[in-house]
Amino acid sequence: MEREDVKSILESLLLVADGPQSVHRFSEVLDGVGEDTIESALRELQSELDMQNRGIRLAEVAGGYQL
């Protein structure tokens, strides 16, 4: 799976999540995508959202990630 696809899927999952989601949980959902890849993609997504000055932020909260 391409890195941009992983980031897009993660963003979609975060938008519909009812609370913080762990990297481990994302790796269960994205079968075949390792936790290192997910962590890296989340950091990239977080940086992109910050740099684009968008109305949402990606934050690490309670052992997981949340928009």
C-alpha positions, 0 to 999 in steps of 0.5 A, a space after each residue: 500500500 502506498 504511503 499516501 494511501 495509508 495517510 488518507 485511510 488514517 485520516 478517514 479513520 480518525 475522522 469517524 473515531 469516537 476517541 483516541 486510537 492507538 497505533 496498534 489498533 490502526 495496524 489491526 485495521 490496516 492488515 499488512 501495514 506495520 506499526 512503524 509505517 503507521 507511526 511515520 504516516 501519522 507524524 507526516 499527517 500531523 505535520 501537514 495539518 499543522 503546516 497547512 494551518 487547517 481547522 483541525 489538529 492531530 494530537 497524541 492523547 491518552 496513548 493514541 491519536 485523535 483529531 
